[in-house]
């Protein structure tokens, strides 16, 4: 019989709707039930494409004996971390403080007042590798709750008090100022020390794409000419493009590599990673003209549209790491959809082409993954390649792969991640003359307005099948959607997207920003948790704090708003505090700081729509590498965006006006001159 999760819309929660565990969604009713029964709450947090979440579900939550123990002695609450990042953030902070590490599935035991007292992540069904079994954990917590209730309450109280006492206000500089040039140089030196010179990227295994850091390095190179900054981007992007983290057949990136060499990925594919990396490679092409960067940007954009676009025009959250292995047993295996053995190559390609493909993609008899299978990569970056033969092999292998059981897709639409995708697709479409990608970005923006936005310009975080979810948007939703809309406006010249971005940024100022310039991840009127989450550091996506700073800065450049400019500069105070100490974890803040230091440049392109001269100036503006340049496009006398006001044609010709630090240069009608001014 289905449990209460059967009425939810989250694909992750629905995956547990038929468990014998009597799951509750996160709700006041669940905690009231725990009070009524006098039992603790088991909080289990995960997401649909999480491999170990699936493992624990199969091992424990589908087990009748474990479920009986849970149902008798606990109220079990299941949370999709992607729907409720606020709940996830609060309890993950507690887990990390108590254990020194975190991850998913996250397993937390709470009092009926939602106060945590025992923590963990994955627990096996029997003792293993020094870990107790999940059953032992349940029995231990049940015993402590029954026999030492007062002690449990004291522990919970201390944890909540410790969390409540944490504040970032003291980290902000007294004058709440953005970083100075020497402080950004210090961040660059910190990244240089952590750079993996052998393999690209930062740190060791597991190795994650550092999109936000790479954007900072590109902007720093554009502002200062630092060759070292550019070389780190080029080496990292080249290594990822050759590695197994990139899908060599279908395009798009996996979540991370389990090794330091980018060889074996964790195979889940997330919208946010692909949106961020698509934009990174597009910007690398803009800086260098690299053919590889162009190819990866376009292939990644095509992957998003082909594999993640929903019927309503938005973009789904993720593809699972696991899929049916095709054995007929129903067994789900990580990476089964993507890996190849030499025998499988021969079956599709024949002996001669299989030998060629094995050499080209690094497929060996020993394998680079499990059970003799190999992850496709490009181990040999040297020497001439028969491009036609490679294309033929890829096409045939991709067609054969399409016949395999596909990974599951989490088709909920997350506002913030769609904002990132809108920005990436709009720019990639503009750079590479792909109007279909710009249209895909526009369709996603339309969906966010129609479905996710209410009449007060407040955002729902998620939707599914065109129906908004019940969860309110958090800071990153408002910030990333505003960023996406501002980028779309710069590409299309449609000022309405600037107006919508202004609505969302006004909500940021009213609901998320404090008087001292700090920002919270949840709105002032959001559901109260044991702590109001606040984190300025990047995770897999830009932090809401610094994403808001970037969108506020761009909006101020387009509109001349001192209110938004001042808010952006005050928000960047946290980058001044953390940039030199932890540059890897505040990369987007450093990128925004580069834009603030550069101006950012304000570029108004004025001319008749459809005029080739207008289009040439507009393209030169978009391809300029000046950090965070704000571009507005409009017809003469049409002032949808304040930056366009009082910008006439020059001698009857389309013209571009470039302003910086409250000073405007003379207008130009020459695209080459404009490109030179903007570093294009």
N, C-alpha and C positions, 0 to 999 in steps of 0.2 A: 504494500500500500504506500503510495507516495507520501512524503512528509511535507512540512510547511513550505519547503523551498519550491514546490511545484508551482506556486503562484508567482514566483519571481521572474524577472526578465533577464538577469545576468546568466550568460551561458555557463559560467563557472558554478554558480549556485545550482543551476538546473542539472549539471552533471552529478550532483549529490541528492537530487530529489527522490531517487529510488533507494537510497541507502536505508538500512534498518535503523540507523541512528535517527532519533527524533529531532532533527535539526530545526533551529529557529533562525530566521534572518536577524541581523542586528536591529534591535527595536527596544523601546521601553517595556513592551509586554514581556519580552524574554527575561529581563532583569526583575520584573515584578513577579514572574513565575518562580524565579530562583528564591526571592524573598519569601513567597508563600510557602514553598516547600522546604526552605531552610537549607539549601544546597549551594555549592559553588557553581560558577559558570566556566565551561570550557570554551575558549575562544580559539577558533581555527581560521587562519587567514591564508589565502593563496590566490591563484589566478589560473585561468583556463589552460594556458600553454606551459604551465610549470610542471616539469617532469617529475620531481620528487613529490609534488602534491598528488599527482596521479598514483604514484607508487604507494604512498601512505593511505590513500583512499582505498586502493585495492586490498592492501594488506590488513588494514584496521577498520576503516569505516564501513566496509562491505562485509565484515566478519560478524556473524550474529552474536557470538559470545561477547566480543568487545562492545558491540552496540548495546547489548542488554546491560552491561556494567555501566556504560555511559548514561543510558536512559534512566537507570534506577538512582544513580547517585549524583548526577550533574544535569544542568541545563546546557545543551550544546548549541553554540552559536557559530554559524559559518559566515564569513565575510569575503567578498571579492575585493582585493586590495585596489584594483583598478577602478572600481566604483566608489570605494570609500578610502581614498588615500589619507584622509584625516585620521580615521580609526587606525589604519595601518601604521601611520607615522608615530602616533602617540605610544602605541604598545611596542613598536620596534625600537623606539628610543629606550624604553624600559628594558627590553631584552638585551640590547647592546650594552647598556650600562651594567646589567647584572652578569652577563656571560662573556662580554668582550667581543661578541660576534652576533650576526643575525642572518636572516634569510627566510626562504619560504619552502615548505609550509611553516608558518609561524604558529606555535602552540603556546597559549597563555592561559593560566588559571586565574580567575577573578572572583572577588567577593560579589554578592548581589548589588553592591554599590559601584561596580565596575572597576574596583581597585585591584591591580595585579599583585600576585604574591608568589607565583612560580612560573618559570619560563622555559622554553625550548623551541626547537625547530622540528626537524624530522625525528620521529622515534620509530624504531623497527618493531616488528611483531614479536621478536624474541631478542634476548640480550645479544649484542653484536658489536665488535670493535670497541669495547669499553663502554658502549651505550646501554642503558637499561631498556627493557622492552616498554612499549606503550602501556601494556597491561600493568606492569610494575609501577609505572608513573601514576596511573589512575588509582591503583590501590594505595600507593603512598600518599597521594593528595587526599583521597577519601579518608584515610586514617588520620592524617594531620587535621583535617577539617572537623572530624568527629571528636578527636581526643585532645586537640590542642588549639581550639578555636581562638582563644585569646591571643596566643602567640602568632597565629596566622594574621589576625587583625592588626597586631603591632607591626609585623613585617610589611603588610600592605600600606599601612599608614606612613611608615618611613619612606617607602618607595614613592608614594604620591607626593609627600612633602619635598623629597629630593627633586622630583621632576618639576614641581611648581616653583622651586627656588631657582631654576635655571633661567637666565635671561641673557639676551644678546646685546642689551642696551650698553653694557660696559665695554663691549667690543667696538662700538662705533667711535670714531674720532670725535673730539669735542666740537670741531667745526663742521662735522658731517660733510666732508669734502670728497670728491672723486680722487683717485690716485693721480699722482704727478708722474712725469716721464721717468724719473729715476726709480719710482716704485714699480712701474710696469717693466722696466729693465730688470729689476730684481726678480720679478716673477718669471721673466724669460730665463734668467740664470738658474732659478730653481727647477724649471722644466728641463733645461739642458742636463742638469745632474741626474734627473730621473729618466732620461731618454734612453731607450734600448738601441744602441748604435748598430747592433748585429741584426735585429729583426724589425726595427721600427716600433712605434708605439711607446707606451710609458709603463714602467713596472714590469713584473714577471707574470707568471701564470696564476690564475686565469687572466687573460688579457682582453680588455674591453676596448671597443672603439672610443676614441676621445674626441668626439665631434666638436664639443664646445671649446676644448683646448686648441684644436686645429684651427678653428675660426679665429681665435685670439692670435695665433701665430701668423695667419694670413694677413690679418689687419695690422699686426705689429710690423710685418715686412712692408706692407703698403705705406705705412706712416714713416718708418725709419730706414727702409732699405736693408734691414738685417738679413743677410744671406743665411745665417744659421737658423733663423726662424723658418724661412721658406724650406730649407733642406730637411728639417724635421717633418714638415708636412708632406713633402714629396716622398721621402723614404717610407713614412707610415702608410700613405695612400697607395704607393706602389706595392708594398708588402701585403696589404689587405686585399688589393685587387688580384694579386697572384694566389692568395691563400685560400684555404678551405672555408674560411669564414664567409667568403663571397660565393654565391651560387654560380658556378661557371657555365651552367646550361641555361638557367632561367632568369638570372639576374637577381639582385637583392641580397641583403646581408643577414646572416644569422646573428643571434643576440651577442655572443662573445666566443672567444676561443678558449678551450680548456688548457691549452699549452701556451708557451711564450712565442711560438713561431707562426701563429695564425693558421695552423694546419687542421686541427680537429675542432669544429665548432660545437657549441650547444645549439642544437638545430632549430630551436624556435625562432621565428621571424616576427619581429615586432614592427608595427607601423612607425613608431617614433624613431627607432634606429634608422630605418630606411629613409624617412623624411629628412632627418638630420644629415645623414651621410650623402644623400643625393645632393643636398645643398652644398655640403663641403666640397664634393668633387666638382660641382658646377663652378664654385668660387675658385677652386684650384685651376680649372681650365681658364677662367677669366683672368687669372694672374699670370699663367704660363703658356696657354695655348696647347697644353698637353692633350694628345689624341687619346691616351688611356683615360685621363680624367673625364674627357667628353663622353667616351664610350660608357664608363661606369655610371656617370650621372644619368644618361639617357636610359640605359638598361634598368637602372634602379627605379627611375620614374615609371617606365613601362611595367615593371614588376608590380608596383603599387597599384596602378590602374587595372592591370589584368587580374591580379590575385586578391586584392583587398577592397576594391571598389564595391559598394553595396548597391542594391537596386534603387535606393533613394538618392544616390549620388554622393554619399559620404564614404568614409574609409573605415573598414573593419580593423579591429585592434591587433590581431595576431594570427599566425598559423602555428599549430602545435609542433613541438619537437618530435612527438611520437606519431607513428601510424602503423596500420596493420602490416605485418611483414610479408603478407601474400602466401603464407604457408597453408592457409585453410584452417588454422587452429584458432584464429581470432586473436592471436598474440600481438600486442602492440609493442613496437621496438623503437627506441630513439634513433632517428636518422635513416630508418628503413627506406624512406622515399628517395633519399638523395645519394646513397653510397652505391658503389659498383665493385664487382669482382672481375678479374680477367675473363672468366667464363661468361658472365653476363654481357660484357662488351662483344665477345665473339658471337654470341647468339643474336645480337642486333646488327653488328657491322660486318661480320665475316672475318676471316683470319687476318688478312692483310691490313684492313682498316682498323681492326681491333688492336693490332700491334702498334700502329701509328697513334691511336687514341690513348693507349696505355702509356706510351712514352710522353705524349703531349700533356696528359692530365695527371701523371704520377700515380697510375694504378699499378700495383705490384701484386705478386702472388702472396706475399706476406701480409699486405694490407697496411693501411695507416689507421684503421679504425678497428672495429670488433669483428670477430669471426672471419678474418681474411678479407674484409671489404675495405675499400679505399674511398676517402673523400677526394673529390676532384679538385685539383689545384693546378697551378702553372709553375712547376718547380724550376724549369729552365727558362730564364728570362733573356737568354742570349741566342744569337743565331737567327738566320732567316726562317720564316714560317710560311708554309703553303696555306695562304688565307682561305682559298676556295675549298681546300680539302678540310680544313678545320671547320668552316661553316657547314659543310655537308655532314660531317660527323656530329657536330652539335645538334643540328636539326633532327637527325635520325635518333640520337640518344634522347633528346627532349621529347620527341613523339613517343618513344618507347616508355619513357618515365611517366608520361601522361596516362598510361594504361595501368600503372601501379595504384594501389589504394592511397588516396590523398590524405595528408594530415588534416585534422579538424581545424576549423576556422572559428575564432571568437568574433562574431559579427556585431558586437556592440560598437557603437560609434562614440568615441571619447572626444569631447570638445577640444581639449588642449592638443591632443595628438593630431587631430584634423587641422588645427591651426598651423602646426608645424608642416603638415603635408601641403597645405594651401601655399605657404611661402615657397616651399621647395619646387612644387610643380609650376607655379607661376613664373619663377625665375628661370627654371630649366626650359620651359616652353618659350620664353622670350629670347633666351640666349641662342637656342638651337632651332629657331623657326619651327616650333611645334605648337600651332594654335590649339591642337587637340588637348595638350597638357594644360594650357591656360584655361580651356573650357572645363576640364575636369576640376581644376582649382575653383573656378567660379561656381560650378555645381555644388561642390562641398560647402562653399561659403553660403550659398543659398539655403542649403539644408540647415546649417547652423542658425541662420536667421529664422527660418520657418518653424523649425522643430525645437531647437535648444533655447531660443530666446523668448522670454515672456514679455508682457506689455510694459514692465518696468525696466526692461533691458537687463534683467538678471538671467544668468545662464543655468541650464540644466547640464550636469556634467556628462551624462550619457543619454543615448537613445538606442532603440533597437527596432528594426522594421518600421521606422518613421514615427515611433511613439517615444516621447521623452521619458527618461527614468525619473525616479522620485528624488534622486540625490542632487543637492545644490552644487553648483560649480565652486571650485576652490581657486586660489590665487593663480595657479598656473593656467587654468582654463581661461580666465579673463585676459591674462598677459599673452599667452600664445595665440589665442584667437585674434586679439588686437594686432599682434605682430603679423599674422597671416593676412589679415584684412589690409593693413597698411602696405604690405608687399604687393598684394593683388591690385591695390589702387595705383601703385607706381607703375605696374606693368600695363594695366588696362586703361588708365586715365579716367576711371569711373570714381568720382569723388564720394559717392555714397558709401564706399567702404571706409573712407576716412571718418565719415560721420558715425558709422556704426562703431568703429574702433574707439571714437571719443566717448560714446555711451559706456563702453566696457571699462575704459580707463577712469572715467568719473566714478564708477563703482569701486574701482581699486582704491581711489583716493578716499572715498567715503567709508568703505567697509573694511578695508584691509590695512590701511596705513595709520601709524600712530603719529602723535605730535612730534616725536623725536626723529622721525624719518624711517623708523623700522617698519617692517611689514610682517603680517601674520599669514599663514597659509589658508586659514578659514576666515569667513566673514564675521563681523562683530555680532550679527544676528543669527549665526549658524548654531546648530545643536552644540550644547556645552558638553565637552568631554573632561576627563580628569586633568587635562592640560590643553591649552590652545596651541596647536602645533605651529612651529616657526623654524624654518631651516633655510639659510641663504646659500647652502652648498649644492652643487649639481649632483644629481644621481645619474640615472640613465638619460634624463632629459634636463634641460636648463632648470635651475631652481625658479620657483615662482617669483621670488624676490628679485633676482637679477633679470629675469625675463620681463617683469613689469618695468624695471628701470630702462631696459632697452626700448620697449614700446612707448613709454612715456617720453623718452628722448626723441624718438622719431616723430611722434605726434606733435611735440613742441616745435620741431623743425618745420613741419608742414603748416602749422597753424599760428606760430608765433606766441604760443601760450607760455607765459612766465610761470604760471602755476604748475604746469606739467614739467617744465624744464627744472624748476627748483626741486620738485618731488623726485625726479630722476637723479639729480646730483646728490641729494640727501640719501637716497637709497644706495648710491654707489659708495657711501662711506664704509659699508661692510667690506667692500672689495679692497679699500685702503687698508683695512685691519687684517684681512686674511690673505690677500694676494701674494705677499712675500713668503708667508708661512706655509700655505697649502694651495699652490697655484693649480694643481691638477683637479682640485675639487671646487674651483670657482672660475672655471674657464670662460663661461658665458659672461660673468661679471667683468672679467678682464677684457673680453671682446667689446662689451658695451663701453667700458672705460676708454678704450682706444677710440671709439666713435666720439665720445664726449671731448676727448683731448683734441681730436681733429676738427671738431666743430659741433656736430657733423656738418658736412657741406650740404647746402640747400640748393637744389637744382630745379628750376622751373623751365619747362619746355613748352613753348606756345606756338601753335600753328594749326592750320586746318586739318581736321581728321582725314586720313587717307592720303594726304600729301606726302610724296616720297621724301621731300626735304625734312618735313616734320618727323617722319619715321626714322630718318638717318640720325637726326639729333637725339631723338628719344633712345635709340639703340646705343649711341655713344654714351649717354647718361647712365643707362643701366649697366653698361660694361665698365664703367669707371671703378677703380679699386679703392678710391678714397673710403676709409672705414665708415660704414654705416650711413653713407650718403642718402639723403631723403630726396626722392625724385617725384615731381608732380608734372602731369601732362594735361594740357587743356587747349581749347580753342580760344581765339582772341575774344575778349569780352565775356567769357564764361568763367566765373570765379567760384566754382564749387569748392576749391581748396584755397584758403587764404594766401598761400605761397604764390598763387597765380595772379593775385590781384595787382592791377596797375602794371601789367607786363605786356606792352604792345609788340606788334611785329616790328622788325627793323628793315626799313626801306621796302616794306611790303613782303618781306621774307620771314619764314619761321625762324624763331630765335630761342636761344637758351641763356638763362640768367643763373649765374653761380654766386651764392652768398656764403659767407663764413664769418663767424664771430661778429655779427651785426654789421658786416661790410660786404657790399656787392661789387663784383667786378663788372666791367662793361659787358653788355650782351654780345653773344657771338652767333653768327649764322653758319659757322664752319664746323662740321662734326669732328674733323681732325683736331682742330684747336680745342674743342670741348673735351675730347678724349685726353689730350695732353694736360689740360687743367685738372682732370679728375684721375689722372694716373692710369688711364685705359690704354 
